[in-house]
Amino acid sequence: MFDSLNEKLESAFKNLKGDGKLTELNIAQSIKEIRRALVGADVNYKIAKEFTDKVKDEALGAKNVLNAVKPGELMVKIVQDEMVALMGGQSVGINVKGKPGVVLIAGLQGSGKTTFTGKLALYLKEKKSKRVLVSACDVYRPAAIDQLTVIAEQAGAGIFKDVESKDPVDIALRAIEFAKANSYDVVIVDTAGRLAVDEEMMDEIGRVKAAVLPTETLFVVDAMTGQDAVNTAKAFNEVIDYDGVVLTKLDGDTRGGAALTVKYTVGKPIKFVSTGEKLETLDVFYPERMAQRILGMGDIVSFVEKAQDQFDEKEAKRIEKKIKKNKFDFDDFLGQLNQIRKMGDLKSLMNMIPGMNKITKNLDIDDSAFSKVECIIQSMTPHERGNPEVLNMSRKRRIANGCGRSIHEINMFIKQFDQMRKMMHMMSKGKGMEQMMQGMPGMGKRR
């Protein structure tokens, strides 16, 4: 996420590292590089110029104030503060008040509206304790209703649909009446994707909004389309006057222009960002946290929040006791993997940790590694999963045949698991980091 922009901004800040303080000359050089980085990230030149002018004024005002702070660090702080302001300053919540609350979803074709509908349903159910009904009002796209039906089931939401009707206004209104009769708290109306230049379709979404009177209207946009996303957001806002923006596909090759400038251009806040296909990969948008990610500082607050969402205190105590007795087994390991999986895709999670973006940017990290491990463990008998020490060669051959892996891969996995279990046991006994490192092959000596 934002790798290219991050690299270019870092290059601009590096130019200040050898200098003892900020001067008009090194500020001007850095500002030029920052502006280039923003334009390269598909930020409109006028906005990039205005942004860097503000950064320049702040830097010139601070150059004689904080001599104890390194010039590069001071410039990073100034850029971060201006980015936060550009993106809205603070997070803005979603309004689902009402009996029921009605959320209207609009956006371009292929922007990820239907998937977002499921993600929002799950979010409202788990975070806000709401009973959610989704309304299938995309009457044009083949299999749209089937897709939403599957997603709603995965999210634990109800669904209102009518495969015979071609009138989205009528379907949405009947969905609201159904929600009232069946005690649903929120109705999410998933509409068909449309183009801003298609007057008939734009008129239709306007009629849907006028009929259902939503408490919240969200515009879903693909972040990978850069400045085009901002222009489209502006065109849609002129028609339906939505309440907030949702940026999808932030896990892709995102240049950053949409995230940085949509609030400035349209005047409407970004409310959510989506970073993957899984329903759990939806985050509330926090300008400060996004600025930190763009600048390569990670987002440890979001990481901790995701971990806490999956934290089970009773399970943690049970695992702790097993680790202290050195009885942590494959079933326990599988359970921990599932907890991590629920937090989101692995690379996005790692990039939330400060400094990890430099390590992961050239690595191909995906959940397939989890699938391989799961397949190996699931090829074991219950007795073997609970008693790793019984795995002799004949058992390993049977496991290899069962999961389609080589004996070498099985041996490597078991060896790594055993090393991990020993380290966890040592840590639980209060052993120091040096002893733990000595317990790892090849880590006991310094060269």
C-alpha positions in Angstrom: 0.0 0.0 0.0 1.5 3.4 -1.1 4.9 1.8 -1.6 5.9 4.1 -4.5 4.8 7.3 -2.7 6.5 6.2 0.5 9.8 5.6 -1.3 9.7 9.0 -3.1 8.8 10.9 0.1 11.6 9.1 2.0 14.0 10.2 -0.7 12.9 13.8 -0.2 13.5 13.6 3.6 16.9 11.9 3.1 18.2 15.0 1.4 18.0 16.7 4.8 19.8 14.1 6.8 23.3 15.6 6.4 22.2 19.1 7.3 22.3 20.5 10.8 19.1 22.5 10.5 16.4 23.5 8.1 17.4 26.3 5.8 15.5 28.1 2.9 17.7 26.2 0.4 17.2 22.6 1.8 13.5 23.3 2.4 13.1 24.4 -1.2 14.9 21.2 -2.4 12.7 18.9 -0.3 9.5 20.7 -1.2 10.3 20.2 -4.9 10.8 16.4 -4.3 7.6 16.1 -2.2 5.6 17.9 -4.9 6.9 15.5 -7.5 6.1 12.5 -5.3 2.5 13.7 -4.9 2.0 14.3 -8.6 3.5 10.9 -9.3 0.9 9.4 -6.9 -1.8 10.9 -9.1 -2.5 13.9 -6.9 -3.9 16.9 -8.9 -1.0 19.3 -9.5 -3.0 22.3 -8.1 -3.7 20.4 -4.8 0.0 19.2 -4.7 1.2 22.8 -5.1 -1.2 24.1 -2.4 -0.2 21.3 0.0 3.6 21.8 -0.5 3.2 25.6 -0.1 1.6 25.0 3.3 4.5 22.6 4.2 7.0 25.2 3.1 5.4 27.9 5.2 5.4 25.6 8.3 9.0 24.5 7.7 10.2 28.1 7.3 8.4 29.1 10.4 9.9 26.2 12.4 13.5 26.4 11.1 14.8 28.5 13.9 12.5 27.1 16.7 13.4 23.4 17.1 17.1 23.2 16.6 17.2 20.0 18.8 15.1 18.1 16.3 16.8 16.7 13.2 15.7 18.6 10.1 14.6 15.4 8.4 12.4 14.4 11.3 11.0 17.9 11.6 10.0 17.8 7.9 8.4 14.4 8.3 6.3 15.8 11.2 5.2 18.8 9.2 4.2 16.7 6.2 2.4 14.3 8.4 0.3 17.0 10.1 -0.6 18.6 6.7 -1.6 15.2 5.3 -3.9 14.6 8.3 -5.5 18.0 7.7 -5.8 17.3 3.9 -7.6 14.0 4.6 -10.1 15.5 7.0 -8.4 15.7 10.4 -10.4 13.1 12.2 -12.5 10.0 11.6 -16.3 10.4 11.0 -18.7 7.7 12.1 -21.6 6.2 10.2 -25.1 7.2 11.0 -27.5 4.2 11.3 -30.0 5.8 13.6 -33.7 5.1 12.8 -36.3 2.3 13.0 -34.6 0.9 10.9 -31.6 2.9 9.9 -31.2 2.9 6.1 -27.8 2.9 4.4 -27.7 3.4 0.6 -24.7 2.1 -1.3 -23.8 3.7 -4.6 -20.8 3.5 -6.9 -19.2 2.7 -10.2 -19.4 -0.7 -11.9 -16.7 -3.0 -10.5 -15.9 -0.8 -7.5 -16.7 -3.5 -5.0 -20.1 -2.3 -3.7 -21.6 -5.7 -3.2 -18.6 -7.0 -1.3 -18.5 -3.8 0.8 -22.2 -4.3 1.6 -21.3 -7.7 3.2 -18.3 -6.1 5.0 -20.5 -3.3 6.4 -23.2 -5.8 7.5 -20.5 -7.8 9.4 -19.1 -4.6 10.9 -22.5 -3.3 12.1 -23.3 -6.8 13.5 -20.0 -7.3 15.4 -19.0 -3.7 16.3 -22.4 -2.1 16.8 -24.5 -5.1 17.8 -27.0 -4.4 15.0 -29.4 -6.8 13.4 -28.8 -6.2 9.7 -30.9 -6.8 6.5 -29.4 -6.3 3.1 -31.6 -5.4 0.1 -30.6 -6.8 -3.3 -31.4 -3.8 -5.6 -28.9 -4.6 -8.4 -31.5 -5.8 -11.0 -29.1 -5.6 -14.0 -25.9 -7.5 -13.3 -26.2 -11.2 -13.9 -25.8 -13.2 -10.7 -25.7 -10.0 -8.5 -28.5 -11.3 -6.3 -26.8 -14.7 -6.0 -23.5 -13.0 -5.0 -25.2 -10.9 -2.4 -27.1 -13.9 -1.0 -23.8 -15.8 -0.4 -22.1 -12.7 1.1 -25.1 -11.9 3.4 -25.0 -15.5 4.7 -21.3 -15.2 5.4 -21.8 -11.9 7.2 -24.7 -13.3 9.3 -27.2 -10.8 7.8 -30.7 -11.3 6.5 -31.5 -10.6 2.8 -34.5 -9.2 1.0 -34.7 -10.0 -2.7 -37.1 -10.4 -5.6 -35.7 -12.1 -8.6 -38.8 -11.2 -10.7 -38.8 -7.5 -10.1 -36.8 -5.0 -12.2 -37.8 -2.0 -10.0 -35.0 -1.1 -7.5 -37.2 1.6 -5.8 -40.0 -0.9 -5.1 -37.6 -3.6 -3.9 -35.9 -1.1 -1.5 -39.2 0.1 -0.1 -40.5 -3.4 0.5 -37.2 -4.3 2.1 -37.6 -1.5 4.6 -41.2 -2.6 5.4 -39.9 -6.2 5.9 -37.2 -4.9 8.2 -39.8 -3.0 10.3 -42.0 -6.1 10.5 -39.1 -8.4 11.5 -37.2 -6.1 14.0 -34.1 -5.4 11.9 -32.0 -2.5 13.1 -30.4 -1.5 9.8 -31.2 -2.0 6.1 -28.3 -1.8 3.6 -29.5 -1.1 0.1 -27.0 -2.5 -2.5 -27.7 -0.8 -5.8 -26.4 -1.5 -9.3 -23.1 -0.1 -10.5 -23.4 2.8 -12.9 -21.4 5.3 -14.9 -21.5 9.0 -14.1 -22.1 9.7 -17.8 -25.2 7.4 -17.8 -28.0 9.9 -17.2 -30.7 7.3 -17.0 -28.9 5.2 -14.3 -27.9 8.3 -12.4 -31.5 9.4 -12.4 -32.5 6.0 -11.0 -30.1 6.2 -8.0 -31.5 9.6 -7.3 -35.0 8.2 -7.3 -33.9 5.4 -5.0 -32.5 7.8 -2.5 -35.5 10.1 -2.6 -37.8 7.1 -2.0 -35.9 5.4 0.9 -34.7 8.6 2.6 -31.5 6.9 3.9 -29.9 8.0 7.2 -26.5 7.4 5.4 -25.5 7.4 1.8 -22.0 6.0 1.0 -20.2 6.2 -2.3 -17.9 3.2 -3.0 -14.8 3.9 -5.2 -11.8 1.8 -6.3 -8.7 3.5 -4.8 -6.6 2.1 -7.6 -8.2 4.4 -10.1 -6.3 7.3 -8.5 -7.4 10.9 -9.6 -10.2 9.4 -11.8 -11.7 8.1 -8.6 -11.7 11.7 -7.2 -13.3 13.1 -10.3 -16.0 10.4 -10.3 -16.7 11.0 -6.6 -17.3 14.6 -7.4 -19.7 13.8 -10.2 -21.7 11.4 -8.1 -21.9 13.8 -5.2 -23.5 16.4 -7.5 -26.3 13.9 -8.1 -27.0 12.2 -4.8 -25.2 14.4 -2.2 -23.8 11.4 -0.3 -22.5 11.5 3.3 -19.2 9.7 2.9 -16.7 7.8 0.7 -15.5 4.2 0.9 -12.1 3.4 -0.6 -11.8 -0.2 -1.7 -8.8 -2.2 -3.0 -6.3 -0.4 -0.9 -4.3 -3.6 -0.8 -3.6 -3.3 -4.5 -1.1 -1.1 -6.3 -2.5 2.1 -4.9 -0.8 5.3 -5.7 -2.5 7.3 -3.0 -4.1 10.2 -4.9 -7.7 9.3 -4.0 -7.0 8.8 -0.3 -5.2 12.0 0.0 -7.5 14.4 -2.0 -11.0 13.1 -2.1 -12.0 14.9 1.1 -10.4 18.2 -0.2 -12.0 17.9 -3.6 -15.5 16.7 -2.8 -15.9 18.0 0.8 -17.1 14.6 2.0 -15.2 12.5 4.5 -13.7 9.0 3.8 -15.5 6.8 6.3 -14.2 3.3 5.5 -11.3 1.7 3.7 -11.2 -1.9 2.4 -8.0 -3.8 2.2 -8.9 -7.3 0.9 -11.5 -9.7 -0.3 -12.3 -11.1 3.2 -15.4 -9.7 4.9 -13.2 -8.9 8.0 -10.9 -6.5 5.9 -12.9 -3.3 6.5 -11.4 -0.5 8.6 -12.8 2.8 9.8 -10.8 5.6 8.2 -8.5 7.5 10.5 -6.6 10.3 8.7 -3.7 10.2 11.2 -3.3 6.5 10.8 -3.4 6.7 7.0 -0.8 9.5 7.0 1.5 7.2 9.1 1.1 4.4 6.7 1.8 6.6 3.7 5.0 7.8 5.4 6.1 4.3 6.2 5.5 4.6 10.0 3.1 1.6 10.2 -0.2 1.7 12.1 0.4 -0.1 15.3 -2.9 1.1 16.8 -5.0 -0.6 14.1 -2.9 -3.7 14.5 -3.5 -3.9 18.2 -7.3 -3.2 17.6 -7.5 -6.1 15.2 -5.6 -8.4 17.6 -8.0 -7.4 20.4 -11.0 -8.2 18.2 -9.9 -11.8 18.0 -8.6 -12.1 21.5 -10.3 -14.8 23.7 -9.2 -14.5 27.3 -10.2 -18.0 28.3 -8.4 -19.5 25.3 -5.3 -17.4 25.9 -5.1 -18.7 29.5 -5.5 -22.3 28.3 -2.8 -21.9 25.7 -0.5 -20.2 28.3 -0.8 -23.2 30.6 0.0 -25.6 27.8 3.1 -23.6 26.8 4.4 -23.5 30.3 4.1 -27.3 30.5 5.6 -27.6 27.0 2.4 -29.3 25.8 1.5 -26.8 23.0 0.3 -29.1 20.1 -0.7 -28.9 16.5 -4.4 -28.3 17.3 -3.4 -25.3 19.4 -1.2 -24.1 16.6 -4.0 -24.5 14.1 -6.3 -22.5 16.3 -3.8 -19.6 16.5 -3.5 -19.6 12.7 -7.2 -19.2 12.4 -7.1 -16.3 14.8 -4.5 -14.5 12.7 -6.4 -15.2 9.5 -9.5 -13.5 10.9 -7.4 -10.3 11.3 -6.9 -9.9 7.6 -4.3 -10.7 4.9 -0.8 -11.3 6.3 1.1 -8.7 4.3 -1.3 -5.9 5.2 -1.0 -6.9 8.9 2.8 -6.9 8.8 2.8 -3.4 7.1 1.0 -2.0 10.1 4.1 -2.7 12.2 6.5 0.2 12.1 9.5 -0.5 9.8 8.0 -3.7 8.3 7.0 -2.1 5.0 10.7 -2.0 4.0 11.0 -5.7 4.7 7.8 -6.9 3.0 7.7 -4.7 -0.1 9.7 -7.2 -2.2 8.2 -10.3 -0.6 5.3 -12.3 -2.0 3.3 -12.9 1.2 -0.1 -14.4 1.1 -2.3 -16.8 3.0 -1.3 -19.8 0.9 1.4 -20.6 3.5 -1.4 -21.0 6.0 -3.2 -23.3 3.7 -0.2 -25.6 3.3 0.3 -25.8 7.1 -3.4 -26.5 7.6 -3.3 -29.3 5.0 -0.4 -30.9 6.8 -2.0 -30.7 10.2 -5.4 -31.9 8.9 -3.7 -35.0 7.4 -2.7 -36.1 10.9 -4.9 -38.2 13.2 -6.4 -36.5 16.3 -3.8 -38.5 18.4 -0.9 -37.2 16.3 -2.2 -33.6 16.5 -2.4 -33.7 20.3 0.9 -35.6 20.7 3.6 -34.3 18.2 6.3 -36.6 19.8 4.7 -39.7 18.3 5.4 -38.7 14.7 7.8 -41.4 13.5 8.8 -42.0 9.9 5.9 -44.2 8.9 3.4 -41.7 10.3 5.2 -38.9 8.4 5.0 -40.9 5.1 1.3 -41.3 5.6 0.8 -37.6 6.3 2.9 -36.7 3.3 0.7 -38.9 1.1 -2.4 -37.4 2.6 -1.6 -33.8 2.0 0.4 -34.2 -1.2 3.7 -32.9 0.2 7.2 -34.4 0.3 8.7 -36.0 3.3 11.3 -33.2 3.3 8.5 -30.6 3.7 6.9 -32.6 6.5 10.2 -32.9 8.3 10.9 -29.1 7.9 7.5 -28.2 9.2 7.8 -30.5 12.3 11.3 -29.2 13.0 10.1 -25.6 12.8 7.1 -26.3 15.0 9.4 -28.0 17.6 11.8 -25.0 17.6 8.8 -22.6 18.0 7.4 -24.7 20.9 10.8 -24.7 22.7 11.1 -21.0 22.3 7.6 -20.3 23.6 8.3 -22.6 26.6 11.6 -20.8 27.4 9.9 -17.4 27.2 7.1 -18.6 29.5 9.8 -19.6 32.1 11.2 -16.1 32.0 14.4 -17.0 30.1 16.2 -14.1 28.4 16.3 -13.3 24.8 19.9 -14.4 24.5 19.1 -17.9 25.7 16.1 -18.0 23.3 18.4 -17.1 20.4 20.9 -19.7 21.4 18.1 -22.3 21.2 17.7 -21.5 17.5 20.0 -23.3 15.0 22.6 -20.9 13.6 21.6 -18.1 16.0 23.8 -18.9 19.0 27.0 -17.3 17.6 27.9 -13.9 16.2 30.1 -13.6 13.2 
